[in-house]
Amino acid sequence: MRIGLLVIAGFLFVQHGFAQSDVAQPQSSRTGALATPADWKAVGQLKTRDAKAIKSSTWSIGGETLDRDYTDYQSYKTYLGPLGAKRIRLQGGWSKCEKVKGVYDFAWLDAVIPDAASRGVAPWVELSYGNPIYEGGGEAKLAGHIPTSPEALTAWDNWVRAIVSRYKNQVPEWEIWNEPDLNPTHTGTEIGQFYVRTARLVKSIQPHARLIALGMASVTKLDFVKDFYDELKRENALDLVDIMTYHGYAHNPDSSYPNIEKMRQLVWSYSPRVVFMQGENGAPSTPKAVTIGALRDQDWSELTQAKWDLRRMLGDHGRGISTNLFTISDIHYTAGDHMVGVNTKGLLQTNPDKTIKRPKLAYKAAQHVFTLFDDQVERLPSTKPAVSQETVTAFVYRQTKGNGSLVTLWNGEARPAEEYMPKPTTVTVKVQFTQPVFVDLVTGKIYEIPKKQCQKSGDEWTFRELPVPDYPVLIAEKSSISF
């Protein structure tokens, strides 16, 4: 692995496995890095960790659309381990596996699932979409209908049986369908019936599999969710949901949480054991004239993408929600699907042939989060920092081994901006610090906090006039982070 150093506007990037010229260049003269006071001393750069070096975490990365050949796993696989996510979401692709009735070709998945696992990244596989070789078989695309005819449902069962049997020792989790609420003819009851049918089949083959529902596109269609869980309750099948996934793209990622919380409370009223997971979320990296997909009505850059992704990840994490970051590689949709063009939400910029051009800023930002927030870091939801800016979000963590603490901070008043003046914010919190430092999660740069801005009184620390930007930064125990 090549390791190099690159200085961008005074910030040092430690590079792993890609050339210096490949690193994304900030698109603003401000670089999006902190407007740090001149008397703040930079003391280092965060070291990132490969997935193999991380025992466990809640982070997943999207590997979607391989089932329709819109991305190329062989092109991006060398970036997968160094990213640091411990799981990858894949789509099983019934239509790609079965092009001739009753004949299955799993070669394309055989080239992906074991390889991802060998890189320390566990695959979880979504069972979808339809298969038009069968009458009533549904469509092999986003927003397509589930299979409905007796012949197609039997063929669906046969494919599910084949794919689960083949990968049951390699895939611990199966998600059933994707964004069923995008199709206006689907009902929660109908999807509930289809889910129970499929889930019981998976469990009959792989009893200890974890089952994932529902891949909701929206976080506001609570009637759909209620009808789904009512159907499961009628079928005495509530125990067939281990994880609930939803997407719900929003220009300001912080604005989603009130509706997410309503959904959580609804689902927990049926089954409090269900774990919540953000199943697919991310921001584009290009102006609206270039990208397709969610959030395409606004102009974005690689800087605002990195900021948005950080806010989604740590907003989820601070609320006890796992995250699947969408997605590792730009997606090239073709004619016949829900949309046509390039969805630029990838952490890796692609060439027209879907090979990788270079990592974006968001790739490095995600590495910083995946490195720091593993299973050795514990949330302290009962510890509430006091902040002088009401628009600043803050969460507190501690390391389970040692006494290191972490405090995440960002201003969530609006969607991330290309240029933003950090707001001086005073933070008071009860944590264990010996030598707190300040960490910029976009750049990975680490700073000393001037002594005049820190005060300790008993077990309470006060940090005065910290420059809090519109993306997450940290106050961290210096000895608890690697640089």
TORTIDO-927749 format. One record per atom (N, C-alpha, C): residue in three letters; x, y, z. Coordinates in steps of 0.1 Angstrom, whole numbers, plus 5000, padded with zeros to 4 digits. Atoms other than C-alpha are relative to their C-alpha. Example, Ala and Ser with C-alpha at 12.3 -4.5 7.8 and 13.67 -1.06 7.14 Angstrom:
// TORTIDO-927749
ALA500949885000;ALA512349555078;ALA500950125000;SER499149895000;SER513749895071;SER499250115008;
END
This chain:
// TORTIDO-927749
MET500849885000;MET500050005000;MET500950125000;ARG499349885000;ARG501350344991;ARG499550105010;ILE500449904991;ILE501250615017;ILE500650134996;GLY499549875004;GLY501650975007;GLY499450115009;LEU500549884993;LEU501151325021;LEU499750104990;LEU500549895008;LEU499251605005;LEU499550115008;VAL500549884993;VAL498751955017;VAL499050084992;ILE501049925007;ILE495552135007;ILE499750115009;ALA500449884993;ALA495152485019;ALA500449995015;GLY499550004986;GLY497252415050;GLY499649875007;PHE500450124993;PHE495652075058;PHE500749884994;LEU499250115004;LEU497551755057;LEU499149884998;PHE500850125003;PHE495951445041;PHE501049895000;VAL499350125001;VAL497451105048;VAL499249914991;GLN500750075010;GLN496650895018;GLN500449855000;HIS499850145000;HIS496250515016;HIS499549944988;GLY500350085011;GLY496350324984;GLY499550074988;PHE500349925012;PHE495750604959;PHE500950114999;ALA499049905003;ALA497850854942;ALA499650145005;GLN500349874995;GLN498251214955;GLN499150084991;SER500849925010;SER496651354923;SER498549955001;ASP501450065000;ASP493551134930;ASP499150075011;VAL500749954989;VAL492551314962;VAL499150124995;ALA501049895004;ALA489451544957;ALA500550135004;GLN499649874997;GLN490351904955;GLN498850085005;PRO501149924996;PRO488052134975;PRO499650104990;GLN500549915011;GLN485852344952;GLN499850145005;SER500249864995;SER485952654974;SER501450045006;SER498849954994;SER488852874984;SER500149995015;ARG500150024985;ARG487652825020;ARG500349865004;THR499750154998;THR488152445016;THR499049935009;GLY500950064991;GLY485352385041;GLY500649965013;ALA499350034987;ALA487952335068;ALA499650115010;LEU500449904990;LEU487452525100;LEU500850134998;ALA499349875000;ALA488152895101;ALA500650015014;THR499450014987;THR490452815130;THR500850135004;PRO499249884996;PRO491853115150;PRO501549984998;ALA498650005003;ALA495353195142;ALA500949945011;ASP499150054989;ASP496653095177;ASP499749855003;TRP500350144998;TRP495252745174;TRP501149924993;LYS498950085005;LYS498052485169;LYS499549874995;ALA500350135006;ALA497652195146;ALA501049905006;VAL499150094994;VAL499151885163;VAL500049864993;GLY499950125007;GLY498451605139;GLY498849974990;GLN501050045010;GLN496251415114;GLN499549865004;LEU500650134997;LEU493851135121;LEU500549894991;LYS499750125007;LYS495050795111;LYS498749924997;THR501250085003;THR492350585093;THR500449855001;ARG499750144998;ARG491950215098;ARG499249924989;ASP500650095010;ASP491149935073;ASP498949925008;ALA501150074994;ALA487949735079;ALA500649885008;LYS499450114993;LYS490149435089;LYS500550035014;ALA499549964987;ALA491549635118;ALA499050045010;ILE501149964991;ILE488149725132;ILE499249875003;LYS500750134996;LYS486549435151;LYS498550014997;SER501450005002;SER482949555149;SER499650155000;SER500649875000;SER480849865142;SER498649994995;THR501449995006;THR477349975131;THR500050054986;TRP500049935013;TRP478550125098;TRP499949904989;SER500150075013;SER477549995064;SER500250104988;ILE499849915012;ILE478450125029;ILE499149934989;GLY500850055011;GLY476150094999;GLY500849944989;GLY499550065012;GLY477049864971;GLY498949974990;GLU501250035008;GLU473749884953;GLU500250014985;THR500250005014;THR472749834917;THR501049924992;LEU499250095007;LEU475349574908;LEU499049904992;ASP501050085006;ASP472149374899;ASP499650054986;ARG500349955013;ARG471649604870;ARG501250054992;ASP498749975007;ASP475349664861;ASP500150154999;TYR499849865000;TYR475150034870;TYR501350055007;THR498749984994;THR478350014891;THR500849874997;ASP499050115003;ASP481449784888;ASP500749975013;TYR499450044988;TYR482449604919;TYR501549984998;GLN498650035002;GLN485749494904;GLN500950134999;SER499349875000;SER486649864899;SER500250065014;TYR500049934987;TYR485849974934;TYR500549925012;LYS499750094989;LYS486749674955;LYS501250035008;THR498849974993;THR490249794964;THR499850115010;TYR500349894991;TYR488750094981;TYR499149965011;LEU501050044990;LEU486349895002;LEU500649985013;GLY499450034987;GLY488549765029;GLY500650135007;PRO499549874994;PRO490450105034;PRO499050095005;LEU501049914996;LEU487150285038;LEU499649985015;GLY500250034986;GLY486550105071;GLY498649965005;ALA501350054997;ALA482850025070;ALA500049855002;LYS499950144997;LYS482149675084;LYS498949924992;ARG501050075007;ARG479149585062;ARG499850074986;ILE500349955013;ILE478049635026;ILE498749954996;ARG501350035005;ARG474549645012;ARG500149964985;LEU500050045014;LEU474149444980;LEU498549964996;GLN501350035005;GLN471049374958;GLN500149874993;GLY499850135005;GLY470449014949;GLY499749984985;GLY500350005014;GLY468949074915;GLY499549874994;TRP500750125005;TRP466448794907;TRP500150004985;SER500049995014;SER466248914871;SER501449974994;LYS498650025005;LYS470048904866;LYS500449855003;CYS499650144997;CYS470348554883;CYS499249904991;GLU500950095007;GLU467448404863;GLU499550064987;LYS500449945013;LYS467348504826;LYS499349904992;VAL500750115006;VAL466048164815;VAL499249935011;LYS500850064989;LYS463248014835;LYS500649875006;GLY499550124993;GLY464547774861;GLY501549984999;VAL498550015001;VAL468247834853;VAL500650125007;TYR499449904992;TYR470248034878;TYR501550024997;ASP498649965002;ASP473548214872;ASP500550095011;PHE499549934989;PHE475248324904;PHE501450054999;ALA498649975001;ALA478648384890;ALA500350155004;TRP499849864996;TRP478348764894;TRP500050025015;LEU500049994985;LEU477548734931;LEU501149925006;ASP498950084995;ASP480148464936;ASP501350094999;ALA498849915002;ALA482748734924;ALA499950125010;VAL500149884991;VAL481448984950;VAL499949965015;ILE500350034986;ILE480148824983;ILE501349955007;PRO498850044993;PRO483248624992;PRO501250105000;ASP499049905001;ASP485548904981;ASP499850115010;ALA500349894990;ALA483849165003;ALA500349955014;ALA499750054987;ALA484048935033;ALA501549985002;SER498550014999;SER487748875026;SER500750135004;ARG499549874997;ARG488249245030;ARG499550055013;GLY500549964987;GLY486649255064;GLY498650075000;VAL501349935002;VAL483249375051;VAL498949904997;ALA501050115001;ALA480249155057;ALA498950044991;PRO501149965009;PRO477649155029;PRO498649985007;TRP501450034998;TRP473949195036;TRP499350024987;VAL500650005014;VAL471749125006;VAL498550035000;GLU501449965002;GLU468449274995;GLU499449904990;LEU500650095010;LEU466149024978;LEU499050094992;SER500849925009;SER464649214948;SER500749984986;TYR501449955002;TYR463449314922;TYR499249894993;GLY500850105008;GLY460849144899;GLY500849944989;ASN499450075011;ASN461548934869;ASN499049994988;PRO501049995011;PRO459649014836;PRO500049884991;ILE500150125008;ILE460348664821;ILE498849925004;TYR501250064996;TYR457348564841;TYR498850094999;GLU501249925000;GLU453848694835;GLU499650035014;GLY500249964986;GLY453048894866;GLY501249995009;GLY498850014993;GLY456648874876;GLY500650135005;GLY499549874995;GLY457049244883;GLY501150054991;GLU498949935008;GLU459849474870;GLU501350005007;ALA498650014995;ALA463549454874;ALA500650145002;LYS499549874998;LYS463949814885;LYS499450075012;LEU500549924989;LEU463450074912;LEU498650044997;ALA501449975001;ALA459750134919;ALA499249904992;GLY500850105006;GLY458749824901;GLY499149925009;HIS500950074992;HIS455949604913;HIS500549865004;ILE499650144995;ILE456449284934;ILE499349904991;PRO500750115008;PRO455548954916;PRO498649975006;THR501450024996;THR451848874918;THR499349884995;SER500750125006;SER450848584896;SER500449885008;PRO499650124994;PRO450848234910;PRO501349944995;GLU498850055006;GLU453548134885;GLU501250085005;ALA498949914997;ALA455748434893;ALA500349985015;LEU499850014986;LEU455348394931;LEU500749865003;THR499350134999;THR456348024928;THR501550014996;ALA498749985005;ALA459348134907;ALA500950085010;TRP499349914990;TRP460248404933;TRP500449915012;ASP499650094989;ASP460148134961;ASP501249914996;ASN498950085005;ASN462447914940;ASN501350075000;TRP498849935000;TRP464948184935;TRP500550045014;VAL499749974987;VAL464848294971;VAL500749875007;ARG499450124995;ARG465447934981;ARG501449974995;ALA498750035006;ALA468347904957;ALA501150095005;ILE499049904996;ILE470148224967;ILE500349995015;VAL499750024986;VAL469748175004;VAL500749885003;SER499350134999;SER470847815002;SER501550024996;ARG498649985005;ARG473947924983;ARG500850085009;TYR499249914993;TYR475048205005;TYR499750005015;LYS500550004986;LYS473548115040;LYS501250005009;ASN498950004991;ASN477048065054;ASN500950134998;GLN499249875003;GLN478348405040;GLN499250125002;VAL500949894999;VAL475348635043;VAL499249995013;PRO500850024987;PRO474048685079;PRO498750085000;GLU501249925000;GLU471348935070;GLU499450024986;TRP500749995012;TRP468648955043;TRP499050115001;GLU501149905001;GLU466549255034;GLU499049964989;ILE501150045010;ILE463249195016;ILE499450124993;TRP500449905010;TRP462649434987;TRP500650145004;ASN499449864998;ASN463649804984;ASN498950104996;GLU500949895002;GLU461450114987;GLU498749964994;PRO501250045006;PRO458149934981;PRO498950114999;ASP501049895000;ASP456250254989;ASP500250104988;LEU499849925012;LEU457650414957;LEU499049974989;ASN501050045009;ASN455150214937;ASN498750045005;PRO501249954995;PRO451850384941;PRO498949905002;THR501050105000;THR449850064936;THR500349905012;HIS499750094989;HIS451649884965;HIS499250055013;THR500549974987;THR449849874999;THR500849945011;GLY499250054989;GLY451349815033;GLY499549855003;THR500550144998;THR449049505036;THR500649914990;GLU499550085010;GLU450149365003;GLU501549975002;ILE498650024998;ILE453849415011;ILE500249925012;GLY499950084988;GLY453249265045;GLY499849854997;GLN500350145004;GLN451848945029;GLN501349954993;PHE498850045008;PHE454848935005;PHE501249985009;TYR498850014991;TYR457348995033;TYR499949875008;VAL500150124992;VAL455948715055;VAL500349884992;ARG499750115009;ARG455948475026;ARG501549984998;THR498650005002;THR459548555019;THR500849975012;ALA499350014987;ALA460748585055;ALA500049855005;ARG500250134995;ARG459348245064;ARG500949904992;LEU499250095008;LEU461148085035;LEU501550015003;VAL498649984996;VAL464448245044;VAL500349935013;LYS499750064987;LYS464148125080;LYS500049854999;SER500050145001;SER463347775069;SER501349944995;ILE498750055005;ILE466747755052;ILE501150055009;GLN499049944991;GLN468747985075;GLN499450055013;PRO500849964988;PRO467147985109;PRO500550115008;HIS499449894992;HIS469548225125;HIS500350134992;ALA499949875008;ALA469448485096;ALA499350115007;ARG500649884996;ARG468648835106;ARG499250064988;LEU500849955011;LEU465748975086;LEU499750155001;ILE500149855000;ILE465449335075;ILE498850044991;ALA501249935007;ALA462249525066;ALA500250155002;LEU500950005011;LEU461149755050;LEU500550084988;GLY499449925011;GLY463449975030;GLY499150114995;MET500949905004;MET460950255031;MET500750124994;ALA499549885006;ALA461650545007;ALA499750125008;SER500549884993;SER459650785028;SER500149975015;VAL500150024985;VAL459750845066;VAL498750075005;THR501349944996;THR456251005066;THR498849924997;LYS501250095003;LYS454050725052;LYS499849905011;LEU500250094989;LEU453150595086;LEU498849914998;ASP501150095002;ASP449850455074;ASP500549874993;PHE499450125007;PHE451850225050;PHE500749915010;VAL499350084990;VAL454050115079;VAL499049935009;LYS501050054991;LYS451050065102;LYS499349884993;ASP500750115007;ASP449249845076;ASP500949884998;PHE499050115001;PHE452449645071;PHE500149925013;TYR499850064987;TYR452849575108;TYR498749945005;ASP501350064997;ASP449049505112;ASP499949864993;GLU500050135007;GLU449449235086;GLU500949905006;LEU499150094993;LEU452449085104;LEU499449955013;LYS500650034988;LYS450549095136;LYS498949894998;ARG501150105003;ARG447548905120;ARG500649874997;GLU499450135004;GLU449948645107;GLU500949955012;ASN499250044988;ASN451648615142;ASN501549994995;ALA498750005006;ALA454848715124;ALA500950125003;LEU499249894996;LEU456149015142;LEU501549975003;ASP498650044997;ASP459248815152;ASP500849984988;LEU499250015012;LEU460248805116;LEU500750134995;VAL499349875003;VAL461549165116;VAL501050025011;ASP498949974991;ASP464949205133;ASP500450154999;ILE499549875003;ILE465849535117;ILE499050074991;MET500949925008;MET463749815103;MET500850104992;THR499349905008;THR465250015074;THR499150104994;TYR500749895007;TYR464150345059;TYR501050094994;HIS499149915007;HIS465650615037;HIS499750145003;GLY500549864996;GLY463950955037;GLY501150114998;TYR499049895003;TYR466351195019;TYR499450145003;ALA500449874997;ALA466151555031;ALA501150104997;HIS498949905002;HIS468051875021;HIS500850035012;ASN499349984987;ASN468851935057;ASN499849865008;PRO500250134994;PRO469551585072;PRO499550015014;ASP500549984986;ASP468851715107;ASP498550015001;SER501449985000;SER465251785097;SER499249875000;SER500750135001;SER464351415093;SER499649945013;TYR500150084988;TYR464551305129;TYR498650015007;PRO501350014994;PRO461151415142;PRO499149894993;ASN500850105006;ASN459451195116;ASN500649865002;ILE499450134997;ILE461950915121;ILE499649955014;GLU500450044987;GLU461150915158;GLU498649965001;LYS501450045000;LYS457450895151;LYS499949864994;MET500050145006;MET458150585129;MET500549905010;ARG499550094989;ARG460250435157;ARG499049965010;GLN501050034990;GLN457550475182;GLN498949914995;LEU501150085006;LEU454950325159;LEU500549864999;VAL499550135001;VAL457150025151;VAL500249935013;TRP499850054987;TRP458049975187;TRP498749965008;SER501250034994;SER454449975197;SER499549864996;TYR500250145005;TYR454249645177;TYR501049905005;SER498950094996;SER457649505185;SER501250085005;PRO499049924995;PRO460049685208;PRO501449944998;ARG498750065002;ARG462849445199;ARG500650044986;VAL499549965014;VAL463249595163;VAL501150105001;VAL498949905001;VAL466549765157;VAL499850094988;PHE500249915011;PHE466450075135;PHE501350034993;MET498849985008;MET468850135107;MET499650094988;GLN500149915012;GLN469150415081;GLN500549914989;GLY499650105010;GLY469150185051;GLY500650054988;GLU499449955012;GLU470250415024;GLU499850155000;ASN500149855000;ASN471150785026;ASN501450064996;GLY498849935004;GLY473751025011;GLY499650114991;ALA500249885008;ALA474151344992;ALA500750004987;PRO499249995012;PRO475151414956;PRO501250095002;SER498849925000;SER478451584948;SER500250094989;THR499949915012;THR477651784917;THR498850094999;PRO501149915002;PRO475352064906;PRO498849924995;LYS501350075003;LYS471651974899;LYS500049974985;ALA500050035014;ALA472351984861;ALA500749884997;VAL499250125002;VAL474651684865;VAL499449885006;THR500450124993;THR473151444890;THR498649974997;ILE501450045000;ILE469951244891;ILE499849945014;GLY500350064987;GLY468151084920;GLY499650105011;ALA500549924989;ALA467151214954;ALA500950135002;LEU499349884997;LEU468151574963;LEU500550074987;ARG499549955012;ARG468751654926;ARG499550144997;ASP500649875003;ASP466751984928;ASP500950115006;GLN499149904994;GLN469652164946;GLN501449984994;ASP498650015004;ASP473252234936;ASP500849955012;TRP499150064990;TRP475852024955;TRP501450014995;SER498650015004;SER479651994955;SER500649895009;GLU499450114992;GLU482051744969;GLU500250055015;LEU499949954986;LEU482451975000;LEU498649985007;THR501350014993;THR478651995007;THR499649855001;GLN500350144998;GLN478351625001;GLN500749945012;ALA499350054988;ALA481051545027;ALA499350055013;LYS500749954988;LYS479351775052;LYS498749935003;TRP501450074999;TRP475851625045;TRP500249865006;ASP499850134995;ASP477151275049;ASP500449995014;LEU499650004986;LEU478851345081;LEU498950035010;ARG501149974991;ARG475751505096;ARG499049885000;ARG500850125000;ARG473651205085;ARG500549895009;MET499450114993;MET476050955099;MET500050025015;LEU499949984985;LEU476651115133;LEU498750055006;GLY501349984995;GLY473051235136;GLY499349875003;ASP500550134997;ASP472050875133;ASP500649945012;HIS499350074990;HIS474750745155;HIS499750055014;GLY500349944987;GLY473950985183;GLY498649975005;ARG501450044996;ARG470350855183;ARG499949855001;GLY500150144999;GLY471250495184;GLY499549934987;ILE500550055013;ILE470550435147;ILE501249964992;SER498950045009;SER472850225125;SER499850074986;THR500049925012;THR473750375091;THR500649924988;ASN499450045013;ASN474150255055;ASN500250124992;LEU499749885008;LEU475950535037;LEU499949974985;PHE500350025014;PHE474750565001;PHE500950104992;THR499650135003;THR476950484983;THR501550004996;ILE498550005002;ILE480550374975;ILE500450064987;SER499649965014;SER480550444937;SER498950074994;ASP501149945009;ASP478650684914;ASP499349904992;ILE500950105006;ILE475750504898;ILE499650054986;HIS500449965014;HIS475150504860;HIS498749934996;TYR501350065004;TYR471450444854;TYR499850014985;THR500250015014;THR470450344819;THR498550004997;ALA501450005005;ALA467250364798;ALA499349885004;GLY500850114995;GLY464450154811;GLY499849995014;ASP500250004985;ASP464850214848;ASP499250125004;HIS500849894995;HIS463250474870;HIS500650134996;MET499349885004;MET465750734858;MET501249974992;VAL498850025009;VAL468650784834;VAL501050115003;GLY499049914997;GLY471950944841;GLY500949955011;VAL499150044989;VAL474650944868;VAL499550065013;ASN500349964987;ASN473650954904;ASN501450025007;THR498749974995;THR476651124920;THR500250005015;LYS499950014985;LYS476151024956;LYS501249915004;GLY498950084996;GLY479150794954;GLY501150075007;LEU498849944994;LEU482150844976;LEU501249994991;LEU499050015010;LEU484150754946;LEU499550054987;GLN500449955013;GLN483950944913;GLN500449904990;THR499850105010;THR483650724883;THR500250074986;ASN499949975015;ASN484650744846;ASN498749954993;PRO501250045008;PRO481950694819;PRO499949855000;ASP500150145001;ASP482850324818;ASP499949935014;LYS500350054987;LYS482150294856;LYS501349965008;THR498850024993;THR485850254865;THR500250125009;ILE499949894990;ILE487050474894;ILE501050104996;LYS499149895004;LYS488550814887;LYS500850035013;ARG499349964987;ARG489350904924;ARG499050005011;PRO500849984988;PRO488050924959;PRO499650155001;LYS500449864997;LYS486051234968;LYS500350045015;LEU499849954986;LEU486251445000;LEU499249915009;ALA500950084991;ALA483351235014;ALA500649875003;TYR499350134996;TYR485450915012;TYR500950025012;LYS499149974989;LYS488051065035;LYS499250035013;ALA500849964988;ALA485351215058;ALA499449875006;ALA500650124995;ALA483650875060;ALA501049915007;GLN498950084994;GLN486950705068;GLN500350055015;HIS499849954987;HIS487350935098;HIS499049955010;VAL501150044991;VAL483950845112;VAL500149855003;PHE499950144999;PHE484350475105;PHE501249955009;THR498950034992;THR487750475122;THR499750035015;LEU500149964986;LEU486750655154;LEU498849945007;PHE501350054993;PHE483150525161;PHE499849864997;ASP500250145001;ASP483550155164;ASP499349955012;ASP500750064988;ASP482249905190;ASP500750035013;GLN499349964987;GLN484750045215;GLN499650135005;VAL500549874996;VAL482850375217;VAL498649985004;GLU501350014995;GLU479750395238;GLU499350135001;ARG500849884999;ARG476950655235;ARG499750025015;LEU500549974987;LEU476050835267;LEU498850094999;PRO501249925003;PRO472450945259;PRO499550085012;SER500549924988;SER471851065295;SER500950125003;THR499149884998;THR474751315293;THR499750104989;LYS500549905009;LYS473451625277;LYS500950135001;PRO499249884999;PRO476051905269;PRO499150124999;ALA500749875001;ALA474852265274;ALA500850084989;VAL499449935010;VAL475552465243;VAL499350144999;SER500549865000;SER475152845238;SER499350034987;GLN500749985013;GLN473852815202;GLN498949894999;GLU501150095000;GLU470352655201;GLU500049914987;THR499950085012;THR471052525165;THR501149905000;VAL498950104999;VAL474052325176;VAL499649875006;THR500350134995;THR473651955180;THR501349945007;ALA498850054993;ALA475951775205;ALA499649865006;PHE500150134994;PHE476351405215;PHE501349975008;VAL498850034992;VAL478651255241;VAL500249855000;TYR499650145000;TYR480550925240;TYR501149985009;ARG498750044993;ARG483150735260;ARG500549874994;GLN499450125004;GLN485550465251;GLN499849895011;THR500350104991;THR484650135267;THR501349945006;LYS498750044995;LYS488350055272;LYS500850135002;GLY499449874997;GLY490050345290;GLY499050115004;ASN500849904995;ASN488650675300;ASN499850114990;GLY500149905010;GLY488650865267;GLY498650044997;SER501349965003;SER485651075259;SER500050074986;LEU500249935013;LEU484251225226;LEU498850085001;VAL501249925002;VAL481851505220;VAL499950044986;THR500349955013;THR480351565186;THR499250125000;LEU500749865001;LEU479251915176;LEU499850044985;TRP500249935013;TRP477752075145;TRP498850095000;ASN501249915001;ASN475352345135;ASN499149954989;GLY501050065009;GLY472252205119;GLY498950094995;GLU501049915002;GLU470352515112;GLU499550004985;ALA500450005014;ALA470252465074;ALA500849894993;ARG499350105007;ARG471452235047;ARG501550044999;PRO498649965001;PRO475252225044;PRO500350104989;ALA499749905009;ALA476652525026;ALA501449994994;GLU498650005005;GLU479652575003;GLU500950095008;GLU499249924991;GLU480852855025;GLU499150035012;TYR500749994988;TYR479852885061;TYR501050055011;MET499149944989;MET481353095090;MET499649935013;PRO500350074987;PRO481552875121;PRO499650095011;LYS500649924989;LYS479553005150;LYS500749975013;PRO499450024987;PRO481453065182;PRO499049945010;THR500950074991;THR479852825207;THR500749965013;THR499550054987;THR480352765244;THR499349875004;VAL500550134996;VAL479952405255;VAL500449965014;THR499850054987;THR479652275290;THR499549865001;VAL500450145000;VAL479651905296;VAL500849935011;LYS499450084990;LYS480451645323;LYS500649884993;VAL499350115006;VAL483051415308;VAL501449995006;GLN498650024995;GLN486551275316;GLN500950044989;PHE499049965009;PHE489151465298;PHE501350035008;THR498749964995;THR492851505305;THR500750104991;GLN499549915010;GLN494051665274;GLN499150014988;PRO500950005011;PRO491151755251;PRO500650074988;VAL499549935013;VAL491851835214;VAL498750014991;PHE501149975009;PHE489651955186;PHE500349934986;VAL499850085012;VAL489151735155;VAL499050054989;ASP500849975012;ASP487851845120;ASP499849874993;LEU500350135006;LEU486151535105;LEU500050014985;VAL499849995015;VAL486351665069;VAL501449974997;THR498650015003;THR490051705069;THR500849905008;GLY499350094991;GLY490951485098;GLY501150075008;LYS499049924993;LYS493151765112;LYS499750015015;ILE500250004985;ILE493651775150;ILE500750135005;TYR499549884994;TYR494152095170;TYR500050005015;GLU500049974986;GLU495152195205;GLU498950105002;ILE501049894996;ILE492352395222;ILE500850095010;PRO499349914991;PRO493952705237;PRO499549995015;LYS500350014986;LYS494052685275;LYS499050105005;LYS500949894996;LYS492253015278;LYS498649974997;GLN501450035004;GLN489252855262;GLN499549875006;CYS500450134993;CYS489152545285;CYS500050035015;GLN500149984986;GLN488052545321;GLN499449875006;LYS500550124993;LYS487552245344;LYS499750035014;SER500549984986;SER485552255376;SER499349875004;GLY500550134996;GLY485151925393;GLY500049904988;ASP500150095011;ASP483951675367;ASP499450074988;GLU500649925011;GLU482651955344;GLU501050084993;TRP499149925008;TRP484452105315;TRP499150114992;THR500649895008;THR483552435298;THR501050044989;PHE499149965012;PHE484952515263;PHE499350124994;ARG500549875003;ARG484452875254;ARG500350044985;GLU499949955013;GLU483853015219;GLU500749914990;LEU499550095010;LEU484552705199;LEU499450034987;PRO500549985013;PRO484252745162;PRO499349884994;VAL500850125004;VAL481452505153;VAL499450034986;PRO500549985014;PRO480752475115;PRO498749924998;ASP501250075004;ASP477852325096;ASP500249854997;TYR499850145001;TYR479251975098;TYR500749955013;PRO499550054987;PRO480451755127;PRO501550025002;VAL498650004995;VAL483651825146;VAL500049935014;LEU499950074987;LEU484951665178;LEU500850075010;ILE499149984989;ILE486251745212;ILE500349865005;ALA499650134997;ALA488251435220;ALA501249995009;GLU498850024992;GLU490751305245;GLU501249964991;LYS498950015009;LYS494051335228;LYS500649865000;SER499450135000;SER495350995240;SER499149894995;SER500950105005;SER492250815227;SER499950004985;ILE500150005015;ILE492750895190;ILE501449984995;SER498750045006;SER495450775167;SER500350114989;PHE499649915011;PHE497451025146;PHE501550004999;
END
